[in-house]
């Protein structure tokens, strides 16, 4: 049994039984449904309501034309929809008055599905950028994902803010970008060799290049040693670098060997430190984008995670990419992007957010009407919450 499929069928069945339920589902869009036939049918029902279908204002049982006209309208946009399936949807709805709750379930599924799709897209673009030596595509996809998360938060009725999850989501093994295995390592080795032989170059990269930007942990530790020597104002050469590595225990724990360091320093080629540093940063950015995308996808695939927590945890998973991006822009002299304007106004939260929050709230039962001593009104004048078809 697929709970999401049952929820989609139930909300459609509730609207087919009682057109008045559409007034409580204005926050639900056709593309929130997973099945195309459900998308087309919900869009048709909304169109009939907006066009003033007689069933909307009718008293008593819902005319059968409400179902048949909805099927005819939806059939113009999707194939395979029959009147028998519409009646199956009617039988799939336990309580038409619960349609807003069923709609909330549909929205929850749409949020998880949308976040997962954009995370997959970000991962694909990041790997493509790594292959081409670019970063613009990954940055654009990250902006799109952030915008989608912000919009989904507004639809759900919550404030988008990064929140760290209590437990780290289980992600699959990191898949290396489809590039030559030694390309990134060569860039890192060349940069370290140039910085060792030309210590003045540290001043050009130390403000924006970090040890974590190196894919090889040993290279990152060597860069940390160079940064420490530069920060203390001590001379930098292969001997002082070897001594600093020993002081930090890198030789004792096997992270580095003297032979590796000697080979690194002998591997000096002409090259500018800024150019090499930017190549390392470019690789770091696409690598971080792919890792953030995997984390966001793992969150989206956790069905036990509520939409509000999913959105906030996903924004937190994108934080490492934001940090690397800020340093990348500093390295290139690009201005940092302006933060998104707040959606709050002086009059309070937006109406869409209020409406979404109300849709998730449990309505209080209406107070019992006062007992009348006069004659009881005829039952035909009372409209049942669940209207049958005539």
N, C-alpha and C positions, 0 to 999 in steps of 0.2 A: 504494500500500500504506500503510495506516494502522498505525503501530507500536502505538499504544494499543489499537486494536481487536484486533490480533493477540495482544497480551499478555492482554487480557481473555479471549479465546477459549482461550488456552493454559492459563491458570490454572484455568479451569473444566474443560477437558479433562483436566488433570492430576488434579483431584479426582475426576472421573468414573472415571478409570482406577485411581486409588489413593485410597480414602477416608482412609487414614492421613495424607495430606498436609494434611488439615484441622487436625490438631494443630499444624502449623507455621504456620498462617494465622489464628490467633486475633486478631491485630492488624489484620486486614483486615476491613472492614465491607461489607455489601451496597451501601450508598450510595456507596462509593468507585468502583463501576463506573459507566460513563457510560450504557450502554444499559439501559433498564428491564428487558428480558428477561434480561440478565445479572444484574441486581440480584436479580430474583425467583428465578433459578435458584441463585445462591450462597446466598441466604437459605434456600431449600428444602433444599439440601445440608446446611447447618448444622443445620437443624431435624431432619432425619433422623438426623444423627449424635447430636444431643442426646437424641432419642427412643429411641436404642439400636437402630438399624436392624441387621438381621442381617449386612449386608455389612461393617459396621465391624469386627466380631469374627471374620469368616469367614477361614479359612485358604485359601490357594490362589487360584484365579481369582475375580474379583469377580462375584457373581451379577448377572444382567441386571436383576433387580428394583431394583438401586441406581439405574440410569439411568431406568427407567420410573417408579418411585415419585417420583424427583426431578422428572421432567417433569410428573407428575400434580399434585404439590404446588405447583410453580411456576405451573402453569396456573390455579390458583385465584386468582392475584393479577395475572396478565398474560395478554394474549391473543396468539395467533399462535405460541406455542411448540409445536414438534412433536418427536417422537422422532427424526426424521431430522436435525433441527438439533443435537440433543444428540450424535448420532454424528458430525456434522461437527465439533463441538467436540473430540471425542476425537481425530479425525484431525488437528486443528490443534495438538496438543501434541507437540512433538518429544521431550521427556523429562519424564515425570511427576515425577521427583525434583527438577526445576528449578522446581516450582510456587512455592516461596517467592520466587524471583527474579522470576518473572512477576508475582507479587503485589506485589512492590516497584515494578515498573513501573506497575501499576494505581494504587498509592498515589501515585506521583509525578504521574501525570496528574490524579488527584483533587485534589491539593494545588494545582496550577496552576489547575485549573478553579474551585476554591472561592475562591481568592484573587481571581481575575478577577471572579467573580460579585459578591463583596462590594465590590470596588472600583467596579464599575459602579453598585451600589446607593448607595454613598457619593456618587458624582458626581451621581446623579439627585436625591438628597435635598438636597445642597448647592445645586443650582440651584433646587430648589423653595423652599428657605429664603430664597435671595436674592430670589426673586420676592415672597415674603410678608414679607420683612423680619424673619425669625426665624433662630435659630441652633441651637435645641435639637435639631431633627431631625438636623442634620449632626453634632452632638456625639455623639448616641446611636449613629448609624451608625459613627462613627469608633471608639467604644468597642467596638462589636460586631466590627469588623474587627480591632482589636487583640486582642480575646479569641480570635477565630478563629485568628489567627496564632500566638498562644501555645499554643492547643490543638494546632494542626498541628505545631508544633515538638516538643511532647511526644510526639505519635504518631510523628514521624519519628526521635525519639531524640536531639535536639539542644537546646541551651540558647538560648532566644530572646533576642537582643540586637541592637540597631541597629548595622549595619555599612554604611559607605558603599561603593557599587559603584565599581570601578576606572574604569569608563566610564559616562557619564550615558546612561540609556536614552532612545532616540528616542521622543518623545511627539508626538501629533498637535497641530495648532494649537489654542491655547486658545479655547474657545467662550465668548463673554461670557454672563453670566447673563441670563435673559430678563426684563430690567427696562428702564425708560426709560433711554436712553443718557446723559441729562444728570442723572439723579437722584443718582448717586453723586458726580459732578463738582460738582453744586450743594452737596451737603453739605460737600465738601472746601473749596470756595471760601468758603462761609459761615463755616466754622470758622476758616480762616486770617484772614478779615476781622475776625471777632470777637476773635481772639487779638491781632491788630495794634492794634485800638482799645481792647481791654481786656487789657493785658498780665498783669494779676493772674491771669487764667484759665490761664496756662501752668502755674502751680503745681498746678492741679487735674488736668491731663492728662499732664504730662511724665513721670510715673512709669510709665505704662502704654501710652501712645500713641507709636508709632515712625514714622519717615519711610517705612518700607516698608509701612505700613498704608494709604498713599494709593495709589489706583489710578493716578492721573496722576503720572508721575515728577517733573514740574515742581512740582506741589503738595508732593510729598515733600521736594524740595530746599528749598522755601520754609519748610516746617516745620522742617527741619534748621537753617536760618538763625535762625528764631525760638528754637529750642532753644539754639543757641550764644549768642545775646544774653542769654537768660535765665540760662544757666549762668555767664556772666561777670558777671552783675549789671549789665549796661548797659541804658540806656533802650531801649524798644521803641516805635517808631512807623513810619510809612511811609517816612520818610527813612532811619532807621537800618537798616531792613530792606532797602531798596534798596542801601545802602552795603555791607551784609554780603553780599548777592547778588553785587555786583560784585567784592568781595574773593575770593569763591569761584569766580569765572570764569563764573558762570551767564549773565551778559549777553554776555560775549565769545563763548562757544560756542553761543549761540542758544537755550539752554534757556529763557530768559526774556527779555522786553523790558520796558523802562520803562513802556510803554503797558499791557502786561498787568498789571503790578504796580499801576499807578495804578487801572485798572479794578477790580482785585480789592479794593483798599482802599476804593473808593467803593461797593462792593456789600455794605454792612453792613446786616443785618437784625437785629431783636431775636431773641435766642436764647442759651441757656446753653451755655457751653463744654463742660461734662460731657455734656450731652445730645447735642450735635453730635459730640463725640468718640466717644461710644458708637455713634452711627450709622456713623461711619467704621470703627470697630473691628468692628462687626457685618458690614459689607460685606467687610472684610479677612478675617474668619474664614471666611465662606462661600467667598470666592475662594481662600483657601489650602486649604480642604478639597477643593475641586474640583481644584486643581492637584496635591495629594497623591494624590487618587484616580486621576488620569490617569497619574501616575508609577507607582503600584502596578500598575495594569492593564498598562502597558507591560512591567513586569518579569514579570508573570504570563504574558504572551503570548510571552515569550522561552523557547522550548522547550529551548534549550541551557543554561539556568540550572538548576542543581540545587536541590532543595527547600530544603536548609539555607540556601544563599545567597539564594534567593528570599525566604524568611521574614525573614532578617536585613536584607536590602536593603529589603524592604517596610516593616519597622519604622523603618528610617532615613528612608524617604520620608515617613513620618507625623510625623517630628520637628518640621518647621516648623509643622504644625498644633498640636502639643502646646505649642510656645512661644507661639503666638498665643492659644491657649486659656488658658494660665496668666495672661497679661496681661488677657484678657477677664474672668476670674474676679476678678482684682485690682481691675479697674475697677468691678465690681458687688459687691465685698465678699464673694464666695462662697468658701468654703474649697476648697483644692485637693484633688483626689481622692487617696486613699491609694494608694500603689504596690501592685501585686498581690503577695500573699504568695508567698514562694519555695516552689517545689514540692520542694526538696531537704530531706531529713530527716537526722537524726543517723545513721541507719543506711545512708545512701548514696542514690543516685538512685532515683526511683520504679520499681516493677517494670515499669510500662508502657513507660517510657523504655528500660530495659534490654532488654526484649523487642523493642522496635522496632529498637534498635541491633543486636541479634543477628540480626534478620531480614535486615539489610543486609550482614551479614558473610559472608564466604565460608567455609563449614565446612571444617575440615581433614579430609583423608581418614582413614578409620579404619585403624588399624594392621592389618597382615596377620596372620591367625591363625597360630598355631604349627603347624608341620607334624606331623601325626599319623602314627604308624606303624600304627595299628589300621585296622579296616575303615572305608571312607568311608560317611557317612550317605546314606540314599536321597535322591534329588533331590526327592521329593514333600514331604519335611519342611522344605525350605528355601523361604522366602517370597520371591518375586522382588520387587524394588523397583517394577517396573511390572507390575501385576496385570491380566491380561486378563479378559474377561467370559465366564462360562460360560452 
